[in-house]
Amino acid sequence: MQNGKKLLEALDRRILVPPPLWMMRQAGRYLPEYREARLRAGSFWKLCMTPELAAEVTLQPVRRFGFDAAIIFSDILVVLAALGVAVEFQDGSGPTLSRVNSAAQLRQNVEDWSGAFEPVYEALRLTRKELDGSMALLGFAGGPWTLASYLAAGRGGDEQKAAKLWAYRDPVGFAILVDILTTCIAQHLIGQLSAGADAVQLFDSWASGLPPDVFARWVVEPTRKIVAKVRRVVPQARIIGFPRAATLKGYELYARETGVDAISLDTAVSMDWAAETLGAHVVLQGNLDPVALVAGGRALAEAVDHILRATREVPFIFNLGHGILPETPVEHVEEMIRLVRSGQ
């Protein structure tokens, strides 16, 4: 299918050489122009929630590097803010928020959510106007398990204990929480697609270390529901899932059961295994180690070469295995792009 946007062609299961390329957190602190915009905004949250600034930051890396996709500059905690949770970002210490121990503490009137999301949708509309026809625009949201972990712990970091305890001790109450999150996330993804996003990615960043039954119940099943809810409204919606650091069996289950078009792989997954095991069922995305990108040189060249060789016979989108690190030299990003697009 020819649609002029390489990333969308890959999501439609075309094998492209070279593959389309973008990076998670590609708009961020490694760019001097981002740091200048962040200073002007005064806070991270204001940068996210001011459409003109969010659009500017979204466009910075695609203007500098010519990626095949822009991803809207926002944050997964926008969903929690829409649910009435007070969210604060402190420089150097990450987000803090009101801890929740009952779904009754959340704003559950669906009509109340749209206003909280409108700055994101306006940023998407502004960004869409500035992109040429070959550039895809991505929206995103956090996965239900990851957002539930934030709510239960009242903070960021890889903290799952509070959510696990809630799920084990009160599975009925936790299911109500996850159902609310699932509905709100689906609405937000639909809103982003309606505002101009070509595709969306679902980040379940804290999917690691879960027992298989817990992973199936609280990661896979809610994701399946989100995909189904989105496609009831936007039947052709293209959705990428990222159950970061899941087990190999977990990735298989996620790819088989959720209905996502593509699965993003973290750095620990063998791309040879993924191409052989998952490539016939979903588009693959990933999975360059962000530290190899910081290192540059031979480490970067060898890592890129291995990924490209492993994926040459499956639909594939080149990306990192997690977000780009702030200390990444800009010239290393330029070299990565050259390596991917030259196949060397």
Secondary structure as UniProt FT lines:
FT   HELIX           6..11
FT   TURN            12..13
FT   TURN            24..25
FT   TURN            29..30
FT   HELIX           32..41
FT   HELIX           44..49
FT   HELIX           51..65
FT   STRAND          69..71
FT   TURN            76..77
FT   HELIX           78..82
FT   TURN            83..84
FT   STRAND          87..90
FT   TURN            91..93
FT   STRAND          94..97
FT   HELIX           103..105
FT   HELIX           110..130
FT   TURN            133..134
FT   STRAND          136..142
FT   HELIX           144..153
FT   HELIX           161..169
FT   HELIX           171..194
FT   TURN            195..196
FT   STRAND          199..204
FT   TURN            205..206
FT   TURN            208..209
FT   HELIX           212..215
FT   HELIX           216..220
FT   HELIX           221..233
FT   TURN            235..236
FT   STRAND          239..243
FT   TURN            244..245
FT   HELIX           248..257
FT   STRAND          262..264
FT   TURN            267..268
FT   HELIX           271..277
FT   TURN            278..281
FT   STRAND          283..288
FT   HELIX           290..295
FT   HELIX           297..310
FT   TURN            311..313
FT   STRAND          316..320
FT   TURN            326..327
FT   HELIX           330..342
//
